């Protein structure tokens, strides 16, 4: 019970820190593109439309080389997501790190 409470507090703190930041960095933009590539290849984990909305909202403030790099990250992750031997690890990435770029209503795995 004690460990569950500690884990819950840590998860809440991490989520709050991610959402408290008003400025989305270029690195976050690139990570969101990676997440979208994974979500496109691995069905039923995260809605790619939510990631598309995030990326569209942030695209206008990026330099062209960052936008191009984001497109490359998307393509690379889409290919990687098709690999059966990596599916478990990539699904875990979608359900953890990628959640920072989707809204609360887009999570497929609800509790």
Secondary structure, DSSP 8 states (H G I E B T S, - for coil): -HHHHHHHHHHHHHHHHHHH--S--HHHHHHHHHHHHHHHHSTTTB-HHHHHHHHHHHHTTS-HHHHHHHHHHHHHHHHHHT-GGGHHHHHHHHHTGGGGGS-GGGBSS--
